[in-house]
Amino acid sequence: MSPFEPEGGAPVVKDVVDGADEHLIGEAEKIAVALGRMFPGLCEVVLHDLRDPRHAIRAIENNLSGRRVGDSATELGLARIADPAYPSVIQNYPNRFPDGRPAKSTSIGIKNEAGEYVAALCLNLDVSVLSPVTLALSNLVATDTEHREQPLETLRDRTTRELRRTVEELAAERAATPRSLSRQDKKALVRRLHQDGYFDSRDAAQTIADLLGVSRATVYNYSK
């Protein structure tokens, strides 16, 4: 028996394991604090100590849920305690704060060397804060509903290279090459190019005809 080990050996081993787990959770706490301070008022960051599920919350930054240090673990935390094979990362799942505000959450389980979950780092993003910003940006980039059938002007030169790339990209959206497109898809593609102002470029119709494997007359018919 080792001189450093009491009879039975278990207490020293347990102390070592507990010390390693505590160090691991302490390092995770630094990450929780740093993440919370990076997104003040926007993202709640919670560190759960899963060794004590009834008093799991070890740290909470940007407290948006009203919970406190020492509160119990969530359902995800309990699931990880019960099953070490539970997924380590559950990302971008819908959630709600107690007052009904929508949230987007990510939960990261932290295992010790023995493969047991000892902690979980959870991020809860307040989506309601971003909604007005999203609406403002949508209004900012929106264009008038008038004159949609025919563009009023083209702000850049439609080069042959750009035209070729656009035709290939539009065909790729349908998992095909330009020549292998169906007649209906070719017709839709030509109309799209016409609406986007590509026909203003010299020799555009012939370039499109060559790419699609049809005649120039057919391209003009498709554009109507």
C-alpha positions in Angstrom: 0.0 0.0 0.0 1.3 3.5 -0.8 2.4 5.6 2.2 0.2 8.4 0.7 -2.9 6.2 0.6 -5.1 5.3 3.5 -6.3 1.8 4.0 -8.7 0.9 1.1 -7.3 3.7 -1.1 -10.6 5.2 -2.1 -10.6 8.6 -0.2 -7.5 9.9 -1.8 -8.6 8.9 -5.3 -12.0 10.6 -4.7 -10.3 13.8 -3.5 -8.2 13.8 -6.6 -11.2 13.4 -8.9 -13.2 16.0 -7.1 -10.3 18.4 -7.3 -9.9 17.9 -11.0 -13.7 18.3 -11.5 -13.7 21.5 -9.5 -10.8 22.9 -11.5 -12.6 22.1 -14.8 -15.8 23.9 -13.6 -13.7 26.8 -12.4 -12.2 27.2 -15.9 -15.7 27.0 -17.4 -16.9 29.7 -15.1 -14.3 32.1 -16.6 -15.6 31.4 -20.0 -19.2 32.0 -18.8 -18.3 35.4 -17.4 -16.3 36.4 -20.4 -19.1 35.5 -22.8 -21.8 37.3 -20.8 -19.7 40.5 -20.6 -19.2 40.3 -24.4 -23.0 40.4 -25.0 -24.4 42.6 -22.2 -28.2 42.7 -22.1 -28.5 40.4 -25.1 -27.4 36.9 -24.2 -27.8 35.2 -20.8 -25.0 32.8 -20.0 -25.5 30.2 -17.3 -23.0 27.7 -15.9 -24.6 24.6 -14.2 -22.7 22.4 -11.8 -24.3 19.1 -12.5 -22.7 17.4 -9.4 -25.4 19.0 -7.3 -28.5 19.2 -9.5 -30.7 20.7 -6.7 -28.3 23.7 -6.5 -26.8 23.6 -10.0 -26.5 27.2 -11.1 -22.9 28.1 -10.4 -22.8 31.4 -12.3 -25.2 33.5 -14.3 -24.3 36.5 -16.4 -26.9 38.9 -18.0 -29.7 37.5 -15.9 -32.6 37.5 -18.3 -34.6 34.5 -16.8 -34.8 35.7 -13.2 -32.9 32.6 -11.9 -30.3 32.9 -9.2 -27.0 31.2 -8.2 -27.9 28.0 -6.4 -31.1 27.3 -8.4 -31.8 23.8 -9.6 -30.7 22.2 -12.9 -33.0 22.3 -16.0 -34.4 19.3 -17.8 -31.3 19.1 -20.1 -29.0 19.0 -17.1 -30.9 16.2 -15.5 -30.9 14.3 -18.8 -27.1 14.6 -19.0 -26.7 13.4 -15.4 -28.9 10.4 -16.1 -27.2 9.5 -19.4 -23.5 10.2 -20.2 -24.2 9.4 -23.8 -26.6 12.3 -24.1 -25.4 14.8 -26.8 -22.7 17.1 -25.7 -24.0 20.1 -27.7 -27.6 21.0 -28.3 -27.4 24.1 -30.5 -29.9 26.9 -31.6 -33.0 25.4 -30.2 -36.1 27.5 -29.6 -36.8 28.5 -26.0 -38.7 31.1 -23.9 -37.9 33.2 -20.9 -40.4 33.1 -18.0 -42.1 36.3 -19.2 -42.8 34.9 -22.6 -40.0 36.5 -24.6 -38.6 34.2 -27.3 -35.1 32.9 -27.0 -32.6 30.9 -29.0 -30.6 28.6 -26.8 -27.4 26.5 -27.0 -26.4 24.0 -24.3 -22.8 22.6 -24.0 -22.2 19.6 -21.7 -18.8 19.4 -20.1 -17.4 15.9 -19.1 -14.6 15.0 -16.8 -11.9 12.5 -17.6 -14.2 9.6 -16.5 -16.7 10.6 -19.2 -19.3 11.9 -16.7 -21.1 15.2 -17.2 -20.0 17.5 -14.4 -21.2 20.9 -15.9 -23.2 22.5 -18.6 -22.6 25.9 -20.2 -25.9 27.4 -21.5 -26.4 30.5 -23.7 -29.9 32.0 -24.1 -30.1 34.7 -26.7 -33.0 37.2 -26.3 -34.5 37.1 -29.8 -37.1 39.8 -29.0 -34.4 42.4 -28.8 -33.3 41.7 -32.3 -36.8 41.7 -33.9 -37.1 45.6 -34.2 -33.6 45.6 -35.7 -34.6 43.0 -38.2 -37.7 44.9 -39.1 -35.8 48.1 -39.5 -33.2 46.5 -41.8 -36.0 44.9 -43.9 -37.6 48.3 -44.4 -34.2 49.8 -45.2 -33.4 47.4 -48.0 -37.0 47.1 -49.3 -37.6 48.5 -52.8 -40.8 50.0 -54.3 -43.3 47.5 -55.6 -43.8 49.6 -58.8 -41.9 48.9 -62.0 -40.9 45.4 -61.0 -41.6 44.0 -64.5 -39.0 46.1 -66.1 -35.8 47.5 -64.4 -35.5 51.3 -64.7 -31.7 51.2 -65.0 -28.7 48.9 -64.8 -25.9 50.2 -62.5 -23.2 48.0 -63.9 -22.0 46.6 -67.2 -23.3 43.1 -67.9 -20.2 41.5 -69.3 -20.2 38.2 -71.2 -18.3 36.5 -68.3 -20.8 37.7 -65.8 -23.7 36.6 -68.0 -22.1 33.1 -68.4 -21.6 32.8 -64.6 -25.2 33.9 -63.9 -26.6 31.3 -66.4 -24.5 28.5 -64.9 -25.5 29.5 -61.3 -29.2 29.6 -62.2 -29.0 26.2 -63.8 -27.1 24.8 -60.8 -30.0 25.9 -58.6 -32.0 23.3 -60.5 -29.2 20.7 -60.3 -28.5 20.9 -64.0 -26.2 22.4 -66.7 -27.6 25.1 -68.9 -28.0 22.8 -71.9 -29.7 20.0 -69.9 -32.5 22.3 -68.6 -36.0 21.5 -69.6 -37.8 23.8 -72.1 -39.8 25.4 -69.2 -36.7 26.0 -67.1 -34.9 27.5 -70.0 -37.8 29.8 -70.6 -37.9 30.8 -67.0 -34.2 31.4 -66.9 -34.3 33.6 -70.0 -37.1 35.7 -68.6 -35.2 36.1 -65.4 -32.2 37.4 -67.3 -34.4 39.7 -69.3 -35.9 41.2 -66.1 -32.4 41.6 -64.5 -31.3 43.7 -67.5 -28.9 41.3 -69.2 -30.4 41.9 -72.6 -29.2 45.4 -72.5 -25.7 44.1 -73.2 -24.6 43.7 -76.8 -24.7 40.2 -78.1 -26.3 39.0 -74.9 -29.1 37.0 -76.8 -26.5 35.1 -78.8 -24.4 34.3 -75.7 -27.5 33.0 -73.9 -28.5 31.0 -77.0 -25.0 29.4 -77.2 -25.1 28.5 -73.4 -28.6 27.0 -73.6 -28.1 25.2 -76.9 -31.0 27.0 -78.6 -31.3 29.5 -81.4 -31.2 33.3 -80.9 -34.8 33.5 -82.2 -35.8 31.0 -79.5 -34.1 33.1 -76.8 -36.1 36.2 -77.9 -39.3 34.1 -77.9 -38.6 32.9 -74.4 -38.0 36.4 -73.2 -41.6 37.5 -74.1 
